[in-house]
Amino acid sequence: MEIGAHQLNKECELMKLPFPKRLGLFYIESSDDCVYLVYKYYDGTRKIMKLDRYELPEAGWERVSLE
């Protein structure tokens, strides 16, 4: 799955969030309804964008519990 910098920048502007700089601080969060791209900012985590319209891989996911 690839999300371009332009699309990510547009989504951050809509959410009034600074542009993310570290790739390792991204993760994907899912619920029964939606899948989101989430980023760990210095002041907490924020859902940046909904990933439902992107083609997500069928396998290779690692499930983790966040506290």
Z-matrix of the N, CA and C atoms (Angstrom, degrees):
N
C 1 1.440
C 2 1.519 1 107.86
N 3 1.301 2 116.62 1 133.01
C 4 1.454 3 121.28 2 178.58
C 5 1.517 4 109.46 3 -127.57
N 6 1.316 5 115.15 4 133.29
C 7 1.457 6 122.02 5 174.39
C 8 1.520 7 105.69 6 -120.58
N 9 1.313 8 117.25 7 122.79
C 10 1.460 9 121.02 8 -177.97
C 11 1.519 10 112.55 9 -71.37
N 12 1.323 11 115.24 10 156.31
C 13 1.464 12 121.45 11 179.77
C 14 1.528 13 110.83 12 -61.13
N 15 1.336 14 116.77 13 -35.79
C 16 1.464 15 120.21 14 179.54
C 17 1.530 16 110.91 15 -62.68
N 18 1.327 17 116.93 16 -46.66
C 19 1.466 18 121.21 17 179.99
C 20 1.526 19 110.74 18 -64.64
N 21 1.329 20 116.82 19 -42.96
C 22 1.463 21 121.20 20 179.22
C 23 1.526 22 110.57 21 -63.44
N 24 1.317 23 117.05 22 -41.97
C 25 1.461 24 121.28 23 178.54
C 26 1.524 25 110.87 24 -63.19
N 27 1.329 26 116.75 25 -41.83
C 28 1.469 27 121.88 26 178.75
C 29 1.530 28 111.02 27 -61.47
N 30 1.335 29 116.36 28 -44.87
C 31 1.468 30 120.75 29 179.78
C 32 1.531 31 111.03 30 -65.06
N 33 1.331 32 117.36 31 -39.90
C 34 1.468 33 120.99 32 178.38
C 35 1.525 34 111.10 33 -64.52
N 36 1.324 35 117.01 34 -40.79
C 37 1.462 36 120.56 35 177.97
C 38 1.522 37 111.16 36 -63.03
N 39 1.331 38 117.35 37 -41.43
C 40 1.464 39 120.92 38 178.25
C 41 1.528 40 111.79 39 -62.04
N 42 1.333 41 115.94 40 -36.05
C 43 1.468 42 121.19 41 -178.81
C 44 1.531 43 112.12 42 -89.77
N 45 1.358 44 116.57 43 -0.76
C 46 1.466 45 122.97 44 -177.42
C 47 1.527 46 111.63 45 56.55
N 48 1.336 47 114.73 46 46.80
C 49 1.462 48 122.57 47 179.20
C 50 1.522 49 109.46 48 -115.74
N 51 1.343 50 117.54 49 148.16
C 52 1.466 51 119.22 50 174.09
C 53 1.526 52 110.51 51 -68.12
N 54 1.328 53 115.86 52 152.56
C 55 1.461 54 120.52 53 -179.79
C 56 1.531 55 109.67 54 -67.22
N 57 1.333 56 118.69 55 127.87
C 58 1.467 57 122.11 56 179.98
C 59 1.530 58 111.52 57 -64.80
N 60 1.331 59 115.82 58 143.87
C 61 1.463 60 119.62 59 -177.05
C 62 1.519 61 113.97 60 -116.18
N 63 1.320 62 118.80 61 -21.63
C 64 1.466 63 121.30 62 -176.18
C 65 1.520 64 111.17 63 -111.74
N 66 1.310 65 115.62 64 119.20
C 67 1.459 66 121.84 65 -178.42
C 68 1.525 67 111.98 66 -62.07
N 69 1.322 68 117.66 67 -35.31
C 70 1.459 69 121.85 68 -177.42
C 71 1.520 70 114.73 69 -69.08
N 72 1.324 71 118.20 70 -10.46
C 73 1.463 72 121.30 71 -179.07
C 74 1.527 73 113.11 72 -96.09
N 75 1.324 74 116.81 73 3.24
C 76 1.463 75 121.50 74 174.45
C 77 1.521 76 109.97 75 -87.58
N 78 1.311 77 116.62 76 148.00
C 79 1.461 78 121.36 77 167.04
C 80 1.522 79 108.30 78 -153.54
N 81 1.310 80 115.49 79 165.97
C 82 1.464 81 121.58 80 -179.20
C 83 1.515 82 108.50 81 -108.82
N 84 1.316 83 115.46 82 132.09
C 85 1.463 84 121.90 83 -178.79
C 86 1.525 85 107.73 84 -120.04
N 87 1.317 86 116.40 85 137.19
C 88 1.463 87 118.59 86 179.50
C 89 1.515 88 110.65 87 -129.80
N 90 1.311 89 114.21 88 150.81
C 91 1.461 90 122.08 89 172.84
C 92 1.522 91 106.02 90 -127.39
N 93 1.301 92 116.91 91 -172.55
C 94 1.461 93 119.80 92 177.83
C 95 1.529 94 111.55 93 -66.31
N 96 1.318 95 116.92 94 -25.30
C 97 1.461 96 121.60 95 -174.81
C 98 1.525 97 114.69 96 -97.91
N 99 1.334 98 117.34 97 -41.64
C 100 1.465 99 120.70 98 -169.41
C 101 1.524 100 112.45 99 -141.32
N 102 1.336 101 113.96 100 164.29
C 103 1.461 102 122.58 101 172.74
C 104 1.528 103 106.32 102 -121.28
N 105 1.338 104 116.99 103 130.55
C 106 1.458 105 122.13 104 -176.54
C 107 1.517 106 111.79 105 -123.36
N 108 1.327 107 115.48 106 148.76
C 109 1.452 108 122.30 107 167.98
C 110 1.521 109 106.15 108 -91.68
N 111 1.323 110 116.73 109 124.22
C 112 1.460 111 122.54 110 -174.83
C 113 1.526 112 108.63 111 -119.87
N 114 1.332 113 116.27 112 146.41
C 115 1.464 114 121.51 113 178.29
C 116 1.521 115 108.87 114 -128.90
N 117 1.330 116 116.11 115 139.49
C 118 1.468 117 122.00 116 177.72
C 119 1.525 118 108.96 117 -90.45
N 120 1.332 119 116.86 118 96.67
C 121 1.462 120 121.91 119 174.60
C 122 1.522 121 109.02 120 -80.00
N 123 1.328 122 116.67 121 168.78
C 124 1.468 123 121.06 122 -179.02
C 125 1.525 124 112.49 123 -63.20
N 126 1.326 125 117.71 124 -26.17
C 127 1.465 126 121.03 125 -178.60
C 128 1.528 127 113.28 126 -105.72
N 129 1.321 128 117.20 127 16.36
C 130 1.462 129 121.03 128 177.85
C 131 1.520 130 111.74 129 132.47
N 132 1.319 131 115.59 130 174.75
C 133 1.462 132 120.13 131 -178.98
C 134 1.523 133 110.07 132 -91.29
N 135 1.322 134 115.39 133 147.85
C 136 1.467 135 121.47 134 179.31
C 137 1.524 136 109.79 135 -136.22
N 138 1.317 137 115.76 136 137.92
C 139 1.464 138 121.14 137 172.38
C 140 1.518 139 106.91 138 -77.91
N 141 1.322 140 115.64 139 119.06
C 142 1.460 141 119.76 140 -176.16
C 143 1.519 142 111.56 141 -88.61
N 144 1.328 143 116.33 142 -46.19
C 145 1.458 144 118.11 143 -178.01
C 146 1.516 145 111.80 144 -155.49
N 147 1.326 146 114.47 145 156.62
C 148 1.454 147 122.64 146 176.74
C 149 1.523 148 108.24 147 -83.85
N 150 1.326 149 117.33 148 133.96
C 151 1.460 150 121.10 149 -176.41
C 152 1.520 151 113.32 150 -105.00
N 153 1.307 152 118.66 151 11.36
C 154 1.461 153 121.77 152 -176.06
C 155 1.523 154 113.28 153 -61.20
N 156 1.325 155 118.04 154 -29.11
C 157 1.466 156 119.60 155 -177.51
C 158 1.528 157 112.82 156 -84.92
N 159 1.334 158 117.17 157 -7.24
C 160 1.464 159 121.18 158 178.46
C 161 1.520 160 110.29 159 -92.99
N 162 1.305 161 116.20 160 151.42
C 163 1.462 162 121.34 161 177.32
C 164 1.525 163 108.51 162 -81.68
N 165 1.311 164 116.05 163 111.69
C 166 1.462 165 121.15 164 -178.51
C 167 1.519 166 110.07 165 -94.37
N 168 1.333 167 118.00 166 145.50
C 169 1.468 168 120.69 167 178.94
C 170 1.525 169 111.54 168 -62.45
N 171 1.323 170 116.30 169 146.73
C 172 1.463 171 121.51 170 179.68
C 173 1.526 172 112.08 171 -77.73
N 174 1.328 173 117.90 172 -30.83
C 175 1.468 174 121.63 173 -175.34
C 176 1.524 175 109.76 174 -130.67
N 177 1.335 176 115.21 175 168.58
C 178 1.455 177 120.35 176 176.12
C 179 1.515 178 114.42 177 95.37
N 180 1.318 179 117.03 178 6.39
C 181 1.458 180 120.55 179 -179.94
C 182 1.516 181 110.42 180 -82.45
N 183 1.294 182 116.24 181 146.29
C 184 1.461 183 122.03 182 175.42
C 185 1.522 184 107.35 183 -116.86
N 186 1.312 185 116.43 184 119.49
C 187 1.464 186 120.34 185 -178.41
C 188 1.521 187 109.52 186 -88.75
N 189 1.326 188 116.29 187 129.35
C 190 1.458 189 121.83 188 177.97
C 191 1.519 190 108.54 189 -130.96
N 192 1.315 191 116.08 190 154.68
C 193 1.461 192 121.71 191 175.51
C 194 1.518 193 108.35 192 -103.12
N 195 1.317 194 116.62 193 125.30
C 196 1.457 195 121.70 194 178.58
C 197 1.512 196 109.04 195 -101.06
N 198 1.300 197 115.77 196 141.06
C 199 1.471 198 119.98 197 -179.87
C 200 1.496 199 111.58 198 -114.37
